[in-house]
Amino acid sequence: MTADDIFNTVLGLMFCNRDEKTDYEASFIPMLNIVLAETFHMNNARRMGSGKEELSSIPEVKKLSDEIEYEDIILRKTVPYGVAGMLYAEDDDTGMGNYYREKYEQMKAETGFARFEPAIEEV
């Protein structure tokens, strides 16, 4: 999934049309990078849970066409709410920014994975 795919999802959540995309472009990538950093360990836990190799570092998006190597469920279900909550904070007179931030926390809880290791070595 590309950063632009996520951007379009975020704009849809915010009830924006494509004409308004330029209003948010300058802020979108830095905010996306923050959300990717916040969900990095959760993403790696999901990767391990499905038998994939962990990512060694947090990806940094530089342009909208960049592909993001995160698990699909996190990119589709969690990241858009985190970014929308940040973008909406700038001109939120409806309380929707709070809704998106709460939804982001809820999605992090739903899509997170726990990694269990034995505390005592079995004999």
N, CA and C of each residue as an Amber inpcrd file, in Angstrom:
protein
   369
   0.8460000  -1.1740000   0.0000000   0.0000000   0.0000000   0.0000000
   0.8950000   1.2410000   0.0000000   0.5030000   2.2390000  -0.7550000
   1.3010000   3.4640000  -0.8180000   0.7950000   4.4930000   0.1940000
   1.6290000   5.4770000   0.4400000   1.2270000   6.5810000   1.3140000
   0.0060000   7.2900000   0.7310000  -0.0570000   7.3910000  -0.5860000
  -1.1920000   8.0490000  -1.2310000  -2.4880000   7.2710000  -1.0030000
  -2.4220000   5.9420000  -0.9960000  -3.6110000   5.1300000  -0.6990000
  -4.1260000   5.4650000   0.7000000  -3.2080000   5.5590000   1.6530000
  -3.5950000   5.8990000   3.0260000  -4.1590000   7.3170000   3.0800000
  -3.5180000   8.2300000   2.3630000  -3.9860000   9.6170000   2.3190000
  -5.4230000   9.6860000   1.8240000  -5.7350000   8.9450000   0.7680000
  -7.0990000   8.9460000   0.2410000  -8.0980000   8.3810000   1.2540000
  -7.6960000   7.3640000   2.0020000  -8.5540000   6.8140000   3.0500000
  -8.7920000   7.8540000   4.1420000  -7.7150000   8.5360000   4.5440000
  -7.8260000   9.5810000   5.5720000  -8.7780000  10.6870000   5.1080000
  -8.6370000  11.1150000   3.8700000  -9.5190000  12.1640000   3.3480000
 -10.9730000  11.7040000   3.3490000 -11.2000000  10.4420000   3.0260000
 -12.5520000   9.8930000   3.0720000 -13.1200000   9.9120000   4.4830000
 -12.2910000   9.5340000   5.4590000 -12.7310000   9.5800000   6.8640000
 -13.1180000  10.9960000   7.2800000 -12.3820000  11.9630000   6.7550000
 -12.5970000  13.3610000   7.1230000 -13.6780000  14.0410000   6.2670000
 -14.3400000  13.2500000   5.4330000 -15.4000000  13.7580000   4.5610000
 -14.9010000  14.8580000   3.6270000 -13.6640000  14.7030000   3.1650000
 -13.0820000  15.6720000   2.2360000 -13.2020000  15.1420000   0.8170000
 -13.2840000  16.0520000  -0.1300000 -13.2210000  15.6130000  -1.5200000
 -11.8010000  15.8180000  -2.0380000 -11.5350000  15.3170000  -3.1960000
 -10.1750000  15.3460000  -3.7560000  -9.6420000  16.7810000  -3.9260000
 -10.5340000  17.7450000  -4.0770000 -10.1030000  19.1370000  -4.2330000
  -9.4210000  19.6580000  -2.9690000  -9.7520000  19.0870000  -1.8350000
  -9.2000000  19.5480000  -0.5600000  -7.8710000  18.8750000  -0.2170000
  -7.4360000  17.9560000  -1.0500000  -6.2170000  17.1950000  -0.7720000
  -5.0040000  18.1100000  -0.5840000  -4.9070000  19.1270000  -1.4010000
  -3.7420000  20.0250000  -1.3160000  -3.6950000  20.7890000   0.0070000
  -4.8660000  20.9720000   0.6430000  -4.9050000  21.6620000   1.9350000
  -4.1540000  20.8930000   3.0210000  -4.0980000  19.5750000   2.8810000
  -3.5170000  18.7220000   3.9180000  -2.1730000  18.0950000   3.5200000
  -1.7610000  18.2870000   2.2730000  -0.5510000  17.6130000   1.7820000
   0.7020000  17.9220000   2.5850000   0.9150000  19.1480000   2.9650000
   2.1410000  19.5170000   3.6850000   2.2250000  18.8250000   5.0450000
   1.0950000  18.5900000   5.6840000   1.0820000  17.9800000   7.0170000
   0.9910000  16.4640000   6.9910000   0.4520000  15.9030000   5.9200000
   0.1520000  14.4760000   5.8970000   1.3730000  13.5850000   6.1140000
   2.4280000  13.7650000   5.3400000   3.5780000  12.8460000   5.4280000
   4.2530000  12.9000000   6.7950000   4.5270000  14.0690000   7.3690000
   5.1100000  14.0610000   8.7240000   4.2150000  13.3670000   9.7540000
   2.9190000  13.5720000   9.6550000   2.0140000  12.9330000  10.6020000
   1.9300000  11.4290000  10.3670000   1.9580000  11.0150000   9.1070000
   1.9910000   9.5830000   8.7900000   3.2330000   8.9410000   9.3880000
   4.3640000   9.6000000   9.2730000   5.6090000   9.0540000   9.8250000
   5.5360000   8.9010000  11.3480000   4.8660000   9.8200000  12.0070000
   4.6920000   9.7050000  13.4580000   3.8350000   8.4790000  13.7930000
   2.7410000   8.2980000  13.0710000   1.8520000   7.1630000  13.3360000
   2.5660000   5.8450000  13.0140000   3.3640000   5.8210000  11.9640000
   4.1310000   4.6030000  11.6540000   5.1070000   4.2760000  12.7820000
   5.7080000   5.3030000  13.3650000   6.6160000   5.0780000  14.4980000
   5.8440000   4.5590000  15.7070000   4.6560000   5.1040000  15.9430000
   3.8460000   4.6750000  17.0880000   3.3630000   3.2280000  16.9520000
   3.1770000   2.7670000  15.7360000   2.6480000   1.4170000  15.5140000
   3.7260000   0.4170000  15.0980000   4.9820000   0.8170000  15.1530000
   6.0880000  -0.0370000  14.6860000   6.1620000  -1.3660000  15.4410000
   6.1590000  -1.3220000  16.7680000   6.2800000  -2.5580000  17.5440000
   5.0450000  -3.4440000  17.3690000   3.8930000  -2.8310000  17.2620000
   2.6670000  -3.5850000  17.0180000   2.7500000  -4.2890000  15.6610000
   3.2580000  -3.5900000  14.6630000   3.4010000  -4.1790000  13.3330000
   4.3590000  -5.3690000  13.3720000   5.4910000  -5.2140000  14.0610000
   6.4490000  -6.3100000  14.1440000   5.8790000  -7.5060000  14.8950000
   5.0850000  -7.2650000  15.9100000   4.4490000  -8.3700000  16.6400000
   3.5060000  -9.1390000  15.7170000   2.7510000  -8.4320000  14.8930000
   1.8580000  -9.0970000  13.9310000   2.6790000  -9.8760000  12.9060000
   3.7860000  -9.3060000  12.4470000   4.6350000 -10.0060000  11.4770000
   5.1580000 -11.3120000  12.0750000   5.6540000 -11.2370000  13.2950000
   6.1580000 -12.4460000  13.9520000   5.0510000 -13.4720000  14.1440000
   3.8680000 -13.0020000  14.5160000   2.7360000 -13.8940000  14.7250000
   2.3170000 -14.6300000  13.4680000   2.6110000 -14.0550000  12.3140000
   2.2670000 -14.7230000  11.0530000   3.4900000 -15.3460000  10.3870000
   4.6020000 -15.4550000  11.1400000   5.7860000 -16.1450000  10.6330000
   6.6600000 -15.3230000   9.7020000   6.4640000 -14.0170000   9.6850000
   7.2860000 -13.1510000   8.8340000   8.4330000 -12.5670000   9.6440000
   9.4480000 -12.1230000   8.9430000  10.5890000 -11.4840000   9.5950000
  10.2040000 -10.0760000  10.0540000  10.7050000  -9.6860000  11.2260000
  10.4550000  -8.3390000  11.7360000  11.1610000  -7.3020000  10.8660000
  10.6140000  -6.1050000  10.8020000  11.3030000  -4.9950000  10.1520000
  12.3930000  -4.5110000  11.1010000  13.5420000  -4.1470000  10.5590000
  14.6640000  -3.7350000  11.4110000  14.5750000  -2.2710000  11.8270000
  13.8360000  -1.4710000  11.0620000  13.7220000  -0.0550000  11.4090000
  12.3760000   0.4920000  10.9560000  12.0100000   1.6020000  11.5440000
  10.7540000   2.2680000  11.2010000  10.8960000   2.8610000   9.7990000
   9.9540000   2.5430000   8.9090000  10.0490000   3.1400000   7.5700000
   9.7910000   4.6430000   7.6190000  10.4750000   5.3630000   6.7560000
  10.2500000   6.8070000   6.6620000   9.7010000   7.1260000   5.2810000
   8.4960000   7.6530000   5.2590000   7.8530000   8.0290000   4.0060000
   8.3630000   9.4050000   3.6030000   8.7840000   9.5300000   2.3500000
   9.2760000  10.8130000   1.8380000   8.3580000  11.4020000   0.7730000
   7.6400000  10.5240000   0.0750000   6.7250000  11.0040000  -0.9600000
   5.4820000  10.1160000  -1.0080000   4.4220000  10.6250000  -1.5710000
   3.1420000   9.9200000  -1.5830000   3.1940000   8.5860000  -2.3140000
   4.0850000   8.4300000  -3.2520000   4.1660000   7.1770000  -4.0120000
   4.9430000   6.0770000  -3.2860000   5.5250000   6.3820000  -2.1180000
   6.2920000   5.3820000  -1.3670000   5.3960000   4.2340000  -0.9150000
   5.8880000   3.0110000  -1.1060000   5.2170000   1.8080000  -0.6000000
   5.5630000   1.6480000   0.8730000   4.6040000   1.2470000   1.6650000
   4.8260000   1.0430000   3.0970000   4.7220000  -0.4470000   3.3700000
   5.7600000  -1.0210000   3.9470000   5.8580000  -2.4640000   4.1440000
   5.2490000  -2.9390000   5.4610000   4.1890000  -2.3170000   5.9010000
   3.5050000  -2.7350000   7.1280000   2.4480000  -3.7820000   6.7880000
   1.9800000  -4.4430000   7.8350000   0.9060000  -5.4050000   7.6600000
  -0.3630000  -4.6720000   7.2220000  -1.0820000  -5.3010000   6.3170000
  -2.2460000  -4.6820000   5.7000000  -3.2970000  -4.2530000   6.7220000
  -3.5590000  -5.0780000   7.7140000  -4.6000000  -4.7550000   8.6940000
  -4.2630000  -3.4720000   9.4580000  -3.0040000  -3.2360000   9.7080000
  -2.6020000  -2.0200000  10.4200000  -2.7270000  -0.8040000   9.5090000
  -2.3380000  -0.9610000   8.2490000  -2.4250000   0.1570000   7.3060000
  -3.8660000   0.5120000   6.9700000  -4.7380000  -0.4650000   6.9740000
  -6.1350000  -0.2140000   6.5990000  -7.0220000   0.1440000   7.7890000
  -6.7070000  -0.4230000   8.9560000  -7.6300000  -0.3110000  10.0770000
  -7.1570000   0.6560000  11.1660000  -5.8590000   0.8470000  11.3160000
  -5.3480000   1.6250000  12.4400000  -4.7410000   2.9630000  12.0050000
  -3.8030000   2.9160000  11.0830000  -3.0470000   4.1060000  10.6790000
  -3.9490000   5.2560000  10.2090000  -4.9720000   5.0080000   9.3810000
  -5.7880000   6.1420000   8.9240000  -6.4390000   6.9350000  10.0600000
  -6.9010000   6.2520000  11.1070000  -7.5210000   6.9730000  12.2230000
  -6.4950000   7.8190000  12.9780000  -5.2730000   7.2980000  13.1200000
  -4.2310000   8.0610000  13.7960000  -3.8920000   9.3400000  13.0450000
  -3.7580000   9.2230000  11.7300000  -3.4300000  10.3980000  10.9170000
  -4.6110000  11.3730000  10.8860000  -5.8180000  10.8540000  10.7280000
  -7.0000000  11.7330000  10.6840000  -7.1380000  12.5070000  11.9930000
  -6.8740000  11.8550000  13.1150000  -6.9550000  12.5400000  14.4060000
  -5.9730000  13.6860000  14.5040000  -4.7860000  13.5000000  13.9440000
  -3.7820000  14.5720000  13.9690000  -4.1460000  15.6920000  12.9940000
  -4.5460000  15.3360000  11.7780000  -4.8810000  16.3530000  10.7770000
  -6.1000000  17.1670000  11.1920000  -7.0720000  16.5120000  11.7740000
  -8.3110000  17.1930000  12.1470000  -8.1140000  18.1330000  13.3270000
  -7.0690000  17.9170000  14.1000000  -6.8220000  18.7650000  15.2710000
  -6.6210000  20.2220000  14.8800000  -6.1480000  20.4580000  13.6580000
  -5.8700000  21.8200000  13.2150000  -7.1390000  22.6540000  13.0550000
  -8.2180000  22.0530000  12.5370000  -9.4430000  22.8240000  12.3540000
 -10.6490000  22.0030000  12.7920000 -10.6200000  21.6030000  14.0480000
 -11.6890000  20.7690000  14.5820000 -12.6390000  21.5800000  15.4430000
 -13.7710000  21.9090000  14.8740000 -14.7790000  22.5910000  15.6690000
 -15.9860000  21.6860000  15.8910000 -15.8690000  20.4310000  15.4820000
 -16.9890000  19.4910000  15.5930000 -16.7290000  18.3690000  16.5980000
 -15.5100000  18.2380000  17.0810000 -15.1710000  17.1380000  17.9790000
 -14.7620000  15.8710000  17.2480000 -14.7260000  15.9200000  15.9250000
 -14.3670000  14.7220000  15.1510000 -12.9170000  14.3030000  15.3940000
 -12.0330000  15.2580000  15.6540000 -10.6380000  14.9220000  15.9380000
 -10.5390000  13.9910000  17.1370000 -11.3290000  14.2830000  18.1770000
 -11.3580000  13.4030000  19.3510000 -11.8850000  12.0300000  18.9960000
 -12.9120000  11.9730000  18.1560000 -13.4650000  10.6880000  17.7180000
 -12.3890000   9.8610000  17.0130000 -11.6510000  10.4980000  16.0880000
 -10.6170000   9.7730000  15.3490000  -9.4980000   9.2960000  16.2740000
  -9.1260000  10.1270000  17.2320000  -8.0800000   9.7170000  18.1810000
  -8.5490000   8.5520000  19.0480000  -9.7990000   8.5860000  19.4910000
 -10.3440000   7.4660000  20.2720000 -10.4230000   6.2050000  19.4210000
 -10.8400000   6.3520000  18.1920000 -10.9350000   5.2120000  17.2730000
  -9.5410000   4.6370000  17.0060000  -8.5450000   5.4900000  16.8850000
  -7.1560000   5.0600000  16.7010000  -6.7120000   4.1950000  17.8770000
  -6.9720000   4.6420000  19.0900000  -6.5990000   3.8570000  20.2700000
  -7.3430000   2.5240000  20.2900000  -8.6070000   2.5440000  19.9160000
  -9.3970000   1.3160000  19.8560000  -8.8270000   0.3570000  18.8040000
  -8.4820000   0.8700000  17.6440000  -7.9380000   0.0320000  16.5720000
  -6.5670000  -0.5290000  16.9500000  -5.7630000   0.2540000  17.6800000
  -4.4750000  -0.2670000  18.1510000  -4.7030000  -1.4500000  19.0770000
  -5.6950000  -1.3440000  19.9450000  -5.9960000  -2.4420000  20.8670000
  -6.5150000  -3.6640000  20.1080000  -7.3320000  -3.4380000  19.0950000
  -7.9110000  -4.5600000  18.3350000  -6.9050000  -5.2410000  17.4220000
  -5.9950000  -4.4770000  16.8350000  -5.0800000  -5.0690000  15.8560000
  -3.7360000  -5.4490000  16.4630000  -3.5190000  -5.0970000  17.7250000
  -2.2640000  -5.4530000  18.3790000  -2.1590000  -6.9530000  18.5820000
  -0.9600000  -7.4120000  18.7240000  -0.6670000  -8.8280000  18.9170000
   0.2210000  -8.9400000  20.1330000   0.0070000  -9.9220000  20.9320000
   0.8910000 -10.1560000  22.0720000   1.9000000 -11.2270000  21.6930000
   3.0820000 -11.0850000  22.1950000   4.1260000 -12.0860000  21.9640000
   4.4510000 -12.6970000  23.3180000   4.2180000 -13.9940000  23.4490000
   4.4370000 -14.6810000  24.7100000   5.6930000 -15.5350000  24.6290000
   6.4650000 -15.4880000  25.6750000   7.6540000 -16.3190000  25.8080000
   7.6160000 -16.9470000  27.1890000   8.0670000 -18.1850000  27.2920000
   8.0490000 -18.8270000  28.6180000   8.9530000 -18.0770000  29.5940000
   8.4590000 -17.8950000  30.8180000   9.2380000 -17.2240000  31.8460000
  10.2620000 -18.1750000  32.4570000   9.9370000 -19.4610000  32.4530000
  10.8190000 -20.4800000  33.0150000  11.0840000 -21.5190000  31.9400000
  12.3100000 -21.8720000  31.7980000  12.6570000 -22.8850000  30.8000000
  12.0700000 -24.2220000  31.2180000  11.3900000 -24.8440000  30.2800000
  10.7820000 -26.1530000  30.5690000  11.8650000 -27.2160000  30.6050000
  11.7030000 -28.1780000  31.5180000  12.6770000 -29.2470000  31.6640000
  12.1800000 -30.4890000  30.9940000
